[in-house]
């Protein structure tokens, strides 16, 4: 069991470019969460997805950010026209269900640096 | 609202002493309360969790206690060791049609040798 896989682990972008972060959940997990962590800060909820469905995107900025979890392939967090304030670690977590009592398992994170 | 408060934000203890971190949450229909440990530069990892049908759960040197009436739960680490130094996060699933996990602001624990 490979666990939750995220790539790239490190990504450097210049202001105005696009960043795409990928997350493959654990085998058997169909629920994916994305969190943002600024340096020395906590885990801020961004979006919760199931296959082909956005369940809750209340934590995601309305502009420049989007997320998807297609029927085939990984979940993708996309940031358009990146700015320096987007520099952060982006963690994906997966769970097997939505009962509110399911363990979240985290990936190793993708660290985005915007120059 | 969906509010999770965690205290203290930093905690220094001497090796061998105990550490207690408290998490308070706003109204929640959840019956599940996990604690995560995050070492520097690494991913958060689940260390212990509790469901509301019990008031306390232990796993070797760590324990979690839950007071659902007062809406708080605490992480207890006994006989602390330098490798316990990390940031600890509580999490609470909030229900609004479905569950989403909101994390506390974190506690940086430093165990002094």
Interface residues (C-beta under 8 A of the other chain):
Chain A: X33 X35 X41 X42 X43 X44 X45 X48 X55 X56 X58 X91 X93 X98 X99 X100 X101 X102 X103 X104 X105 X106 X107 X108 X109
Chain B: X29 X30 X31 X32 X34 X36 X42 X43 X44 X45 X46 X49 X51 X89 X91 X93 X95 X96 X97 X98 X99 X100 X101 X102 X103 X104 X105 X106
